[in-house]
Amino acid sequence: MYILPWIICGKISIFILHYSALFGTEPSVVKPDYAKWILDDPYINFAISARGAKSGLDHVGIQVDSEEALNEVNQRLAQADLSAAEQKNAQCCYATSNKYWTIDPQGIAWEAFHSLTTIPAFGKDTSILTKTESCCAA
């Protein structure tokens, strides 16, 4: 299982230079508007994108290696009576993935996902959940 922080940034080349120096390695994936580092130490899938309304932390996630592991995450959320929005075959971030989205008590969106395949375009995910005053809503 990898933890995913998703950062929205400005000029991507500057951020690639910065994070490559920080992590001591080049990104695993580089696109004109996106880059990610899959690292084993620390165990992280660190992604940056020039797409987004404002710079900074966009959301956090957990990347799992199988549908069974993804279903286990969803079951844990359900057992804790926490809502999760299912998203099957989402095409986003140059990948097709199955996902569950939830919102933490502070209002930060979290995705649990299993990537199925890569795709040639960034794609478009559905809107990320946001926390409202009364509850979590899409």
N, CA, C and O of each residue as an XYZ file, in Angstrom:
552
protein
N       0.851     -1.169      0.000
C       0.000      0.000      0.000
C       0.901      1.238      0.000
O       1.822      1.348      0.809
N       0.622      2.158     -0.911
C       1.331      3.434     -0.996
C       0.415      4.557     -0.505
O      -0.792      4.516     -0.742
N       0.968      5.535      0.162
C       0.238      6.755      0.487
C       0.451      7.723     -0.670
O       1.554      7.832     -1.205
N      -0.618      8.428     -1.055
C      -0.573      9.379     -2.164
C      -0.913     10.779     -1.687
O      -2.071     11.041     -1.362
N       0.050     11.689     -1.632
C      -0.299     13.101     -1.542
C      -0.365     13.661     -2.967
O       0.512     13.369     -3.779
N      -1.376     14.448     -3.278
C      -1.573     15.034     -4.603
C      -1.439     16.543     -4.465
O      -2.241     17.187     -3.788
N      -0.431     17.097     -5.105
C      -0.127     18.515     -4.987
C      -0.407     19.218     -6.315
O       0.039     18.764     -7.369
N      -1.140     20.318     -6.260
C      -1.361     21.163     -7.433
C      -0.260     22.219     -7.428
O      -0.011     22.862     -6.409
N       0.393     22.391     -8.569
C       1.524     23.316     -8.641
C       1.422     24.175     -9.892
O       0.551     23.967    -10.737
N       2.303     25.119     -9.995
C       2.361     26.002    -11.163
C       3.183     25.364    -12.265
O       2.823     24.307    -12.783
N       4.278     25.999    -12.621
C       5.135     25.517    -13.707
C       5.757     24.176    -13.312
O       6.619     24.119    -12.435
N       5.323     23.121    -13.952
C       5.664     21.756    -13.537
C       7.156     21.463    -13.551
O       7.638     20.714    -12.702
N       7.901     22.035    -14.495
C       9.331     21.730    -14.599
C      10.103     22.164    -13.355
O      11.043     21.485    -12.941
N       9.717     23.277    -12.764
C      10.376     23.747    -11.543
C      10.124     22.781    -10.391
O      11.024     22.505     -9.598
N       8.911     22.273    -10.302
C       8.555     21.350     -9.228
C       9.207     19.988     -9.435
O       9.595     19.337     -8.464
N       9.333     19.546    -10.688
C      10.028     18.287    -10.968
C      11.477     18.390    -10.508
O      12.002     17.460     -9.897
N      12.116     19.494    -10.792
C      13.496     19.716    -10.354
C      13.593     19.669     -8.826
O      14.473     19.012     -8.271
N      12.689     20.367     -8.164
C      12.689     20.417     -6.701
C      12.497     19.034     -6.077
O      13.300     18.603     -5.249
N      11.432     18.346     -6.477
C      11.127     17.056     -5.857
C      12.118     15.967     -6.267
O      12.364     15.046     -5.488
N      12.688     16.049     -7.463
C      13.727     15.087     -7.863
C      14.949     15.234     -6.958
O      15.554     14.239     -6.560
N      15.308     16.464     -6.637
C      16.425     16.688     -5.714
C      16.072     16.191     -4.316
O      16.891     15.552     -3.655
N      14.867     16.480     -3.871
C      14.424     16.057     -2.544
C      14.418     14.538     -2.399
O      14.886     14.010     -1.391
N      13.890     13.832     -3.402
C      13.771     12.375     -3.345
C      15.027     11.653     -3.837
O      15.179     10.453     -3.608
N      15.923     12.372     -4.511
C      17.142     11.755     -5.015
C      16.923     10.883     -6.230
O      17.727      9.993     -6.505
N      15.844     11.123     -6.964
C      15.544     10.349     -8.170
C      14.576     11.120     -9.057
O      13.839     11.989     -8.591
N      14.593     10.788    -10.331
C      13.673     11.391    -11.291
C      12.278     10.769    -11.135
O      12.149      9.683    -10.570
N      11.249     11.438    -11.624
C       9.890     10.886    -11.543
C       9.747      9.581    -12.329
O      10.457      9.351    -13.308
N       8.827      8.742    -11.887
C       8.486      7.500    -12.586
C       7.685      7.786    -13.845
O       7.797      7.071    -14.840
N       6.873      8.844    -13.792
C       6.028      9.265    -14.915
C       6.165     10.775    -15.058
O       6.080     11.508    -14.072
N       6.376     11.237    -16.285
C       6.421     12.682    -16.569
C       5.556     12.951    -17.791
O       5.742     12.339    -18.842
N       4.616     13.865    -17.646
C       3.775     14.352    -18.735
C       3.852     15.878    -18.708
O       4.362     16.436    -17.737
N       3.371     16.564    -19.729
C       3.463     18.026    -19.732
C       2.765     18.697    -18.539
O       3.146     19.798    -18.141
N       1.751     18.041    -17.971
C       0.965     18.636    -16.892
C       0.950     17.793    -15.619
O       0.140     18.036    -14.724
N       1.846     16.797    -15.531
C       1.740     15.814    -14.455
C       3.072     15.092    -14.264
O       3.807     14.864    -15.225
N       3.374     14.739    -13.025
C       4.534     13.893    -12.729
C       4.257     13.128    -11.448
O       3.526     13.596    -10.575
N       4.857     11.933    -11.344
C       4.736     11.192    -10.091
C       5.992     10.381     -9.841
O       6.674      9.931    -10.761
N       6.266     10.214     -8.566
C       7.381      9.417     -8.088
C       6.799      8.251     -7.305
O       6.038      8.463     -6.361
N       7.144      7.022     -7.678
C       6.778      5.833     -6.902
C       8.048      5.441     -6.150
O       9.017      4.971     -6.746
N       8.027      5.640     -4.847
C       9.212      5.423     -4.035
C       8.984      4.293     -3.029
O       7.879      4.109     -2.520
N      10.041      3.552     -2.760
C       9.966      2.507     -1.744
C      10.506      2.973     -0.396
O      10.282      2.318      0.622
N      11.222      4.113     -0.383
C      11.736      4.643      0.869
C      11.754      6.156      0.781
O      12.724      6.703      0.256
N      10.753      6.862      1.259
C       9.573      6.338      1.935
C       8.612      5.682      0.932
O       8.677      5.962     -0.265
N       7.738      4.822      1.416
C       6.784      4.097      0.590
C       5.658      5.047      0.205
O       4.676      5.189      0.933
N       5.811      5.697     -0.951
C       4.887      6.774     -1.314
C       4.709      6.862     -2.832
O       5.632      6.585     -3.597
N       3.529      7.245     -3.239
C       3.210      7.610     -4.613
C       2.963      9.112     -4.564
O       1.864      9.554     -4.230
N       3.981      9.892     -4.896
C       3.913     11.345     -4.776
C       3.596     11.937     -6.142
O       4.375     11.779     -7.082
N       2.453     12.621     -6.261
C       2.015     13.144     -7.555
C       1.859     14.659     -7.515
O       1.390     15.232     -6.531
N       2.270     15.296     -8.622
C       2.051     16.729     -8.803
C       1.348     16.952    -10.134
O       1.499     16.174    -11.075
N       0.585     18.018    -10.189
C      -0.144     18.317    -11.415
C      -0.286     19.829    -11.570
O      -0.427     20.558    -10.589
N      -0.246     20.278    -12.808
C      -0.500     21.685    -13.105
C      -1.986     21.937    -13.302
O      -2.384     23.062    -13.604
N      -2.808     20.914    -13.139
C      -4.255     21.049    -13.289
C      -4.873     21.272    -11.909
O      -4.562     20.541    -10.968
N      -5.715     22.243    -11.783
C      -6.374     22.490    -10.510
C      -6.641     23.962    -10.313
O      -6.004     24.821    -10.922
N      -7.596     24.231     -9.448
C      -8.027     25.609     -9.226
C      -7.030     26.410     -8.408
O      -6.807     27.587     -8.691
N      -6.420     25.788     -7.385
C      -5.477     26.531     -6.575
C      -4.317     25.640     -6.169
O      -4.473     24.428     -6.023
N      -3.166     26.242     -5.990
C      -1.960     25.500     -5.637
C      -2.042     24.978     -4.212
O      -2.700     25.559     -3.348
N      -1.351     23.860     -3.992
C      -1.285     23.270     -2.658
C      -1.813     21.856     -2.647
O      -2.008     21.244     -3.697
N      -2.045     21.338     -1.449
C      -2.560     19.976     -1.294
C      -3.968     19.894     -1.857
O      -4.852     20.645     -1.447
N      -4.173     18.984     -2.796
C      -5.488     18.801     -3.399
C      -6.247     17.681     -2.695
O      -7.391     17.865     -2.281
N      -5.613     16.534     -2.562
C      -6.208     15.419     -1.841
C      -5.114     14.426     -1.475
O      -3.966     14.566     -1.896
N      -5.481     13.429     -0.694
C      -4.555     12.394     -0.256
C      -5.185     11.064     -0.627
O      -6.404     10.974     -0.770
N      -4.371     10.032     -0.784
C      -4.935      8.749     -1.149
C      -4.133      7.572     -0.659
O      -3.035      7.704     -0.116
N      -4.726      6.417     -0.873
C      -4.094      5.132     -0.584
C      -4.173      4.312     -1.861
O      -5.268      4.014     -2.339
N      -3.027      3.945     -2.420
C      -2.981      3.099     -3.609
C      -2.781      1.664     -3.160
O      -1.833      1.363     -2.435
N      -3.684      0.766     -3.593
C      -3.581     -0.648     -3.249
C      -3.286     -1.462     -4.503
O      -3.436     -0.970     -5.622
N      -2.867     -2.710     -4.310
C      -2.419     -3.550     -5.422
C      -3.477     -4.487     -5.991
O      -3.202     -5.199     -6.957
N      -4.692     -4.505     -5.413
C      -5.700     -5.445     -5.902
C      -7.104     -4.935     -5.595
O      -7.291     -4.064     -4.745
N      -8.074     -5.484     -6.292
C      -9.478     -5.156     -6.023
C      -9.878     -5.633     -4.630
O     -10.671     -4.978     -3.953
N      -9.330     -6.776     -4.199
C      -9.623     -7.290     -2.871
C      -9.179     -6.288     -1.804
O      -9.918     -6.011     -0.859
N      -7.974     -5.751     -1.959
C      -7.475     -4.764     -0.998
C      -8.326     -3.492     -1.029
O      -8.569     -2.884      0.013
N      -8.779     -3.090     -2.222
C      -9.634     -1.914     -2.340
C     -10.961     -2.155     -1.626
O     -11.458     -1.280     -0.916
N     -11.526     -3.329     -1.813
C     -12.785     -3.664     -1.132
C     -12.608     -3.706      0.380
O     -13.523     -3.341      1.118
N     -11.443     -4.147      0.852
C     -11.174     -4.155      2.292
C     -11.176     -2.736      2.858
O     -11.703     -2.502      3.946
N     -10.592     -1.793      2.128
C     -10.609     -0.394      2.578
C     -12.046      0.089      2.666
O     -12.431      0.705      3.660
N     -12.841     -0.180      1.643
C     -14.243      0.237      1.648
C     -15.008     -0.413      2.801
O     -15.844      0.234      3.433
N     -14.729     -1.682      3.078
C     -15.405     -2.365      4.191
C     -15.040     -1.730      5.534
O     -15.894     -1.598      6.411
N     -13.773     -1.338      5.694
C     -13.366     -0.679      6.943
C     -14.108      0.647      7.121
O     -14.544      0.979      8.223
N     -14.244      1.395      6.036
C     -14.995      2.654      6.104
C     -16.452      2.397      6.467
O     -17.020      3.099      7.303
N     -17.050      1.402      5.845
C     -18.449      1.070      6.114
C     -18.637      0.604      7.558
O     -19.611      0.985      8.206
N     -17.723     -0.209      8.063
C     -17.815     -0.688      9.446
C     -17.715      0.458     10.447
O     -18.282      0.385     11.537
N     -16.999      1.507     10.080
C     -16.881      2.694     10.937
C     -18.013      3.684     10.683
O     -18.022      4.779     11.245
N     -18.970      3.295      9.835
C     -20.108      4.133      9.465
C     -19.660      5.448      8.816
O     -20.237      6.507      9.062
N     -18.617      5.353      7.982
C     -18.121      6.505      7.233
C     -18.536      6.357      5.778
O     -18.360      5.293      5.185
N     -19.080      7.407      5.209
C     -19.545      7.326      3.825
C     -18.370      7.322      2.856
O     -17.331      7.934      3.104
N     -18.563      6.617      1.751
C     -17.568      6.566      0.682
C     -18.306      6.526     -0.645
O     -19.285      5.795     -0.799
N     -17.840      7.304     -1.591
C     -18.426      7.327     -2.933
C     -17.606      6.413     -3.837
O     -16.392      6.573     -3.961
N     -18.276      5.461     -4.461
C     -17.608      4.521     -5.359
C     -17.451      5.143     -6.743
O     -18.333      5.851     -7.229
N     -16.318      4.864     -7.359
C     -16.045      5.354     -8.708
C     -15.357      4.222     -9.466
O     -14.189      3.931     -9.210
N     -16.058      3.589    -10.382
C     -15.516      2.478    -11.164
C     -14.969      2.981    -12.491
O     -15.546      3.875    -13.112
N     -13.859      2.406    -12.919
C     -13.241      2.724    -14.206
C     -13.032      4.224    -14.422
O     -13.236      4.742    -15.520
N     -12.625      4.901    -13.366
C     -12.330      6.340    -13.468
C     -11.119      6.528    -14.373
O     -10.122      5.819    -14.234
N     -11.198      7.458    -15.276
C     -10.076      7.753    -16.164
C      -9.520      9.110    -15.790
O     -10.051     10.155    -16.168
N      -8.440      9.063    -15.038
C      -7.821     10.277    -14.540
C      -6.345     10.013    -14.299
O      -5.951      8.896    -13.963
N      -5.543     11.035    -14.472
C      -4.121     10.961    -14.108
C      -3.375      9.928    -14.945
O      -2.482      9.239    -14.453
N      -3.751      9.833    -16.204
C      -3.117      8.915    -17.154
C      -3.307      7.450    -16.749
O      -2.467      6.606    -17.060
N      -4.414      7.148    -16.055
C      -4.695      5.773    -15.637
C      -6.199      5.552    -15.538
O      -6.969      6.489    -15.330
N      -6.602      4.288    -15.691
C      -7.960      3.863    -15.387
C      -7.895      3.152    -14.045
O      -7.091      2.238    -13.858
N      -8.743      3.571    -13.108
C      -8.700      3.038    -11.747
C     -10.103      2.864    -11.194
O     -11.040      3.542    -11.616
N     -10.237      1.952    -10.248
C     -11.428      1.861     -9.421
C     -11.099      2.567     -8.118
O      -9.993      2.431     -7.594
N     -12.077      3.336     -7.582
C     -11.803      4.189     -6.430
C     -12.967      4.220     -5.452
O     -14.112      3.928     -5.795
N     -12.629      4.587     -4.220
C     -13.600      4.992     -3.209
C     -13.090      6.311     -2.643
O     -11.921      6.431     -2.279
N     -13.979      7.299     -2.573
C     -13.640      8.617     -2.033
C     -14.340      8.808     -0.696
O     -15.493      8.413     -0.526
N     -13.636      9.416      0.246
C     -14.224      9.792      1.519
C     -13.624     11.126      1.953
O     -12.647     11.590      1.365
N     -14.195     11.730      2.963
C     -13.727     13.016      3.476
C     -13.378     12.843      4.945
O     -14.164     12.290      5.715
N     -12.190     13.320      5.335
C     -11.823     13.207      6.751
C     -12.515     14.319      7.552
O     -13.090     15.230      6.956
N     -12.468     14.261      8.878
C     -13.181     15.254      9.698
C     -12.764     16.698      9.456
O     -13.527     17.613      9.764
N     -11.579     16.922      8.917
C     -11.109     18.278      8.630
C     -11.565     18.757      7.255
O     -11.419     19.934      6.928
N     -12.122     17.842      6.440
C     -12.603     18.215      5.117
C     -11.654     17.876      3.991
O     -11.870     18.306      2.859
N     -10.599     17.111      4.270
C      -9.651     16.718      3.233
C     -10.164     15.469      2.520
O     -10.505     14.472      3.157
N     -10.214     15.539      1.190
C     -10.652     14.390      0.388
C      -9.566     13.319      0.385
O      -8.381     13.616      0.234
N      -9.993     12.067      0.556
C      -9.112     10.893      0.486
C      -9.669      9.947     -0.553
O     -10.876      9.714     -0.605
N      -8.790      9.397     -1.386
C      -9.200      8.355     -2.319
C      -8.429      7.083     -2.003
O      -7.227      7.108     -1.738
N      -9.147      5.981     -2.039
C      -8.508      4.667     -2.024
C      -8.683      4.166     -3.441
O      -9.792      4.205     -3.975
N      -7.590      3.686     -4.077
C      -7.720      3.328     -5.484
C      -6.834      2.156     -5.865
O      -5.802      1.890     -5.248
N      -7.281      1.464     -6.912
C      -6.528      0.382     -7.542
C      -6.447      0.724     -9.022
O      -7.469      0.762     -9.707
N      -5.239      0.972     -9.521
C      -5.069      1.301    -10.937
C      -5.123      0.034    -11.774
O      -4.491     -0.972    -11.452
N      -5.893      0.104    -12.859
C      -6.104     -1.051    -13.725
C      -5.186     -1.038    -14.944
O      -4.653     -2.075    -15.338
N      -5.002      0.156    -15.543
C      -4.177      0.285    -16.740
C      -3.802      1.744    -16.937
O      -4.410      2.632    -16.339
N      -2.808      1.991    -17.770
C      -2.462      3.364    -18.116
C      -3.261      3.772    -19.354
O      -3.691      2.928    -20.140
N      -3.449      5.080    -19.507
C      -4.125      5.621    -20.682
C      -3.277      6.779    -21.219
O      -2.485      7.354    -20.472
N      -3.429      7.129    -22.502
C      -2.553      8.141    -23.101
C      -2.890      9.588    -22.738
O      -2.071     10.479    -22.962
N      -4.079      9.842    -22.181
C      -4.487     11.211    -21.858
C      -4.704     11.349    -20.357
O      -4.919     10.356    -19.662
N      -4.646     12.588    -19.856
C      -4.864     12.829    -18.428
C      -6.226     12.305    -18.007
O      -6.367     11.756    -16.914
N      -7.227     12.465    -18.857
C      -8.582     12.032    -18.522
C      -9.257     13.047    -17.624
O      -8.731     14.130    -17.370
N     -10.429     12.674    -17.151
C     -11.164     13.577    -16.273
C     -11.893     12.760    -15.232
O     -12.774     11.962    -15.548
N     -11.518     12.969    -14.002
C     -12.174     12.327    -12.873
C     -13.491     13.048    -12.608
O     -13.700     14.160    -13.092
N     -14.366     12.425    -11.850
C     -15.546     13.154    -11.419
C     -15.110     14.133    -10.344
O     -13.978     14.062     -9.866
N     -15.978     15.033     -9.964
C     -15.640     16.019     -8.943
C     -15.258     15.323     -7.648
O     -15.879     14.340     -7.245
N     -14.224     15.851     -7.002
C     -13.831     15.334     -5.701
C     -14.844     15.805     -4.673
O     -15.306     16.946     -4.704
N     -15.170     14.919     -3.778
C     -16.118     15.256     -2.717
C     -15.595     16.438     -1.911
O     -14.389     16.628     -1.756
N     -16.543     17.227     -1.401
C     -16.172     18.303     -0.497
C     -17.046     18.227      0.732
O     -18.174     17.736      0.673
N     -16.537     18.705      1.828
C     -17.307     18.675      3.070
C     -18.194     19.904      3.155
O     -17.737     21.028      2.952
N     -19.462     19.680      3.455
C     -20.384     20.797      3.672
C     -20.596     20.919      5.171
O     -20.053     20.126      5.940
N     -21.376     21.902      5.592
C     -21.616     22.081      7.018
C     -22.342     20.887      7.623
O     -22.057     20.504      8.758
N     -23.275     20.293      6.885
C     -24.071     19.226      7.451
C     -23.512     17.831      7.195
O     -23.682     16.932      8.019
N     -22.854     17.648      6.070
C     -22.365     16.319      5.754
C     -21.400     16.380      4.578
O     -21.082     17.453      4.065
N     -20.952     15.224      4.173
C     -20.097     15.162      2.988
C     -20.975     15.001      1.766
O     -21.891     14.179      1.763
N     -20.705     15.785      0.718
C     -21.514     15.733     -0.489
C     -20.626     15.829     -1.706
O     -19.509     16.340     -1.640
N     -21.135     15.330     -2.824
C     -20.378     15.410     -4.072
C     -20.490     16.792     -4.658
O     -19.919     17.063     -5.714
